[in-house]
Amino acid sequence: MSRASGAARRFRVTSVRSDVIPLAFLVASALAFVLIPLLGRGIVVGAFDVFNSLQQFAAFGLVALALGATMIIGEFDLSVVGSYGLGALAGVMLGQQNPFVGFAAAIAVGVIAGVVQGLLIVRLGLSSVPVTLGGLLIMQGLTLFISDSKNVPFQNITFGLLLDQPLFGVLSIRVAITLALCLVAALLLWGTAAGRLLRSVGGDRAASRSLGLPVGRVVVIVFVVSGALSALAGTLTSYALASAQTNVGIQPLIFAVTAALIGGVSLSGGRGTVLGITAAAIGLSLLQGLFQVLALPVYFSNLIMGLVLFVVAALQAPGLVRALRAERARRQSALLRRELLIQYPISN
Amino acid sequence: VVDTGLTRPETLPGRRTRISGGLVAAIVAVAALVAVAVTTQGFLTASNLKATVASMAFVGIVAVGLTPITLSGSLFSLTLGSTVAMSAVLFFGVLGLGLVPAIAITLVVGILVGAAQGYLVGVLEANPIIVTVAAGLLQGGLASFFTGDSTVYPPTGQNDWTVLSQAPFGIPVSVYALVALVIVLTLALRGTNWGRMIYLIGDNRLAARAAGLPVGRVITIAFAVASACAALAGIFLAAFSANATTQIGGTLSFDSIAAVLVGGTAIAGGSGSALRTVFGAAVIAVISNLLLLRGFDEGVRVAATGALVLVVVIVVQFRSRSAAR
């Protein structure tokens, strides 16, 4: 993927702060969340609706962060859904007595998946897409096998309910945990050497390597973090819902990739911030919460999400960017020609 | 014994030995598979073999159609399962107009859906994963909208569609369709300009663009072909099941990608063939069948497919590396 991205990098827009778009998206989603039900149906959204919408962020926000991190370094981790499902299963099965043992087990699953896949990608020079596709299938298969294709109940209901205790009326504990982890990630990467390292590995891997940066180690670590965060998200969600799903589907992947793209992560790597991804993930949760408030059918939300993804994919497409630049250049040169003709009229 | 590496140049004179090494590995793998197959009770019965071939037809048709996309270096499509489901629903939905018009409408819609994605990926150079995930959401959403998520049955009293689920000489029509598709696509990939350009673009897209090849159009057609094949599979699947739901595509998206990769078509594009994909689909179908006969469940089948994908991707990488030396 990174090979085909040279063209995209050359035309990168550097003048706009990349966090402006996701923050604007968040504000627009929040406004839509309040105004559309009010003006359209006379529904006043309350704290409970906000609380409900943000649960989506708790379920998939960390997956967005995980996938986003792999995209920033110019890779793509399809296996986030595999770690999400298998991690949740490990967490629920081993965390019945002590939920923290479950968390540790889930994180271990994600770390193992990340180490194996990361090493395959780095050591053998494989592309991350087929490797993580294989990893996804293996983890999905293991999830089905271990759970005997049945959802596994989480007996520790008290702990599950605790995770969904409201804070300040609008946050649940697990939303707060997710936000805290996003904050930690943002602090770790914002303006630090680690953040620059990630972006330089994604921006130009060959140059990073010749500068002596530990490219291989960065890739493996990012895949480890990606697996661990996804597994953690799956476990938090399963604890709160009191059940580990045997078949997660690709819903978390769809949410994560949409949030990462709106969050300013570029598909060609080298660009993206934790703040952007977090803001986009919260905005997306509010948008999906809006569909719930309006009681729209599921297919409607699918259609909207599909359209949003299409638009984002097209906006990031190098071909479109190039065409727009060419068009602008043409218009400018036409303008210039006209001005020149006015200043220096051609006399026959 | 310390390996000094000094004997390497003599024992491994470049490419030929390495490829025959790969060949040996392939033969060993096939031999192992055959050994397991022969010793598995109930595998070598006519009815089981027929069932295996029949089950392979659907994923085979989708995977063969997907092959040109992968060959062109555009990774793969994650939407073909949705296209299968949408087409199955659409086919039974418009069957009242007659069998041939219904097939034609379903295929044309499939082609348009694929071409639209191909335009985004080929002409605008959008990311194929994102575009096809988006297309999957849209197709699933539309199928749910039109069916209300209920099962679609063919019009009562109309029976002409059952011709699609018949089995002349004991082999389902869909298998004949798969064979025909492989022949047509192989000829198209080898004998037409489009086919040759697919390989060139997959090998080096920048060079293909610099040489003035119509990269966008070639990729648009590749996606249209894939989507049309998925539509065809949807028609057969609807006829086979005698009903259609929005869930009928099942795991076909990932299964078809697995078949392409297990067949040895390189994910980076440029090398592979339709025939290899059928081989990949056959290997997966046989392994799935063996696991089923030996009492393993769906999960083991999925995990085994994933492991197989990883192994083949690694082998293909080593072979292309040694070929490049």
Interface residues (C-beta under 8 A of the other chain):
Chain A: M1 A4 A7 F76 L78 L120 L124 G125 L126 S127 V129 P130 V131 L133 G134 G135 L136 L137 I138 M139 Q140 G141 L142 T143 L144 F145 I146 S147 D148 S149 I250 L253 I254 V257 L261 L267 P297 V298 Y299 F300 N302 L303 M305 G306 L307 V308 L309 F310 V312 A313 A314 Q316 A317 P318 G319 L320 A323
Chain B: G73 L75 L78 L120 V123 L124 E125 A126 N127 I129 I130 V131 V133 A134 A135 G136 L137 L138 G140 G141 L142 S144 F145 D149 R205 G216 F254 I257 A258 L261 I267 A268 D297 E298 G299 V300 R301 V302 A303 A304 T305 G306 A307 V309 L310 V313 I314 Q317 F318 R321
